[in-house]
Amino acid sequence: MKICRTKDYKDLSRKAANIIRAQVIMKPDCILGLATGSSPVGTYEKLIEWYKKGDLDFSKVTSINLDEYKGLQPDNSQSYRYFMNTNFFDHINIEKSNTFVPDGLETDSEKACRDYDKIIENCNGVDLQLLGLGHNGHIGFNEPSDVFPSGTHCVDLTPSTINANKRFFDSEADVPRQAYTMGIRSIMLAKKIVVVVSGREKAEILKKVVCGPITPQVPASVLQLHGDVTIVADEAALSQL
Ligand code: GLP
């Protein structure tokens, strides 16, 4: 694992965006695995800025998102499809038809997951996977469990995740209890992985991810086994390392 230490969130966002920029320049038709949450927002802002300056072209890029809440309409302001559109896709020249997010409206979980795995398979491999880190070590919505889940699956969100994500909803009761998420195997198959981690409240879990045992109880610890992971983290997040 490579650790890229940054001064603060702004610096983190610029450095993470630079890695993605290099990927898009080197391979204009690359497959980007994308993430939601507050951590990558600054990264998307930098990419939009460079696109607007004419430095980046996303017209041939395909994107595959990690996860989606089950039961939310794509135009619900809390859905991850809405998040991606408003924070990134609406501001760049990516073809919307080449952007994929699990179908949160599919009530048949098995079908939703199977369909998404097919999409991932058809893309022939993610070139660069961007990840955030949940407070309990989750990546995507792969929550702590007894095994590392392989493909796309439907998860029951843990109380810790519901609590962490309630800040985006009117009340905790509005946070969906289930989500569809790409599995650990699909994440691990990406050629390159970039994890953005910011803030003191992530310091303890980041230490476990990097230095602790590899265990599905800390899902992101599996990244220790990947050959090309860069953790871009600010000083606050690295304060326990
Ligand atoms: C959600 C998302 C994750 C994200 C995590 C951390 O649960 N499913 O993909 O990494 O939140 O979010 P934040 O960056 O806001 O701390």
Residues whose N, C-alpha, C, O or C-beta is under 5 A from the ligand:
A	BS01	GLP	A35 T36 G37 S38 S39 D67 G132 L133 G134 G140 F141
